[in-house]
Amino acid sequence: MSFASLGLSEAIVRAVTERGYTTPTPIQAQAIPAVLSGGDLLAGAQTGTGKTAGFVLPILQRLSQEPRPAAAHGRAPIRALVLTPTRELAAQVEESVREYGKHLHLHSMVMFGGVNINPQMQKLRGQVDILVATPGRLLDHVQQKTVDLAHIEILVLDEADRMLDMGFIRDIKKILALLPKKRQNLLFSATFSDEIKALADGLLDKPALIEVARRNATADTVAQKVYPVDRDKKRQLLTHLIQEKQWFQVLVFTRTKHGANRLAEQLSKDGISAMAIHGNKSQAARTRALAEFKTGKLQVLVATDIAARGIDITELPHVVNYELPNVPEDYVHRIGRTGRAGCEGEAVSLVCVDEHKFLADIERLIKRKLPREVVPGFEPDPNARPEPIMLRSQEHQQRGRGHGQSAPRATGQPGRASGKPQAGKPALGGNRGGAATGAKPAGPKPAAMHRSGGRNR
Ligand code: AMP
């Protein structure tokens, strides 16, 4: 089956093909014709099934086929509203709208709380055809009369069960009351509690019913990518990727505790809320960091392998290997944190010339070559020469010897894990360095938790 055979236009099929999809997933095969027909839909589908394209593609098709209604109050109205429980999901859905709609002339906008409302107000003054929003911030705009929902033709409640779990039912009801009576409603939910059924009963009119099974989440379905970069540009590249791609809940791995602290500090300076967790942090500090990370308040958690093993976080959208592990099995453990059903999870590795041997070991272990992508502006210097890398086991010795004298590289070298390795002892292929956990360094105390007043507050 092809996307074209589902009744999608050439411009949409082209965008999907450019994204690399050749065949619709089961939910897409069922949802796309149902939504195109104009009726309501109740879909049981989890993240990872391809549900986003399942509603975004037919919405784009419907809106691009029908003429844009006449302008009211000087601007054409918003025509489709997608409500999501979290900022991350809102950002992802809107990114999909932009990507799949790139050959069309529709305009989309994402709106969520925790960021300055003024740029959103500004954007709402322009043309917005498709609005992707979290309920709370949408109601803030309603209150300020900066958004008009009176002409919505299509409403999507995405991950409705999570929205109810998060206590959004009253907000949703307030929003529903502002929408025109005649509209198309699409409800996506992974589970069907009585509460969801009640919501669906009140909202949907003779809906088409679709249910699909969860796609398998194996390491094979995690999108893995290598970004080649110079060692001293890694931090800038990480900031660039997080900001550009609007990544939330990013688990970043460093090889050393010191490296974790320093990276969290630097990201905070870049306006990205980040904290480090590792064996030297108190349990209370780790618990707090984890709790904030899980709720999405903290955008980035920087961890060492050992610290990450003891914590219960899985199904993350983004895992970043800021530094590749010297033990290839650690790579598999790290990326096992992601891969939320299907291709949803993304594991990227920032790899400098010093780490080519580690990368080769990893690729040998996983029996596949990882795709490389050079980010414009971060092209690695082709003449760069590898330098030895300090490992966890050596960090302890190093810091115990006083990092001021023996680690001149530790300052002014963003992106470098830590200080200079011991002369004559290249660190490649060293042991696993379990000594690092729980050991108190004799050097300076690790930096305190850092949070920023950045964009994710
Ligand atoms: P979703 O369930 O919408 O979050 O999508 C899960 C993942 O599947 C995303 O990474 C999509 O990019 C990917 N995906 C969606 N549709 C397809 C398709 N037809 N073929 C391959 N991958 C897809």
Boltz pocket constraint, residues with backbone or C-beta under 6 A from the ligand:
constraints:
  - pocket:
      binder: B
      contacts: [[A, 20], [A, 21], [A, 22], [A, 23], [A, 24], [A, 25], [A, 28], [A, 46], [A, 47], [A, 48], [A, 49], [A, 50], [A, 51], [A, 52], [A, 53], [A, 341], [A, 342], [A, 343], [A, 344], [A, 345]]
      max_distance: 6.0
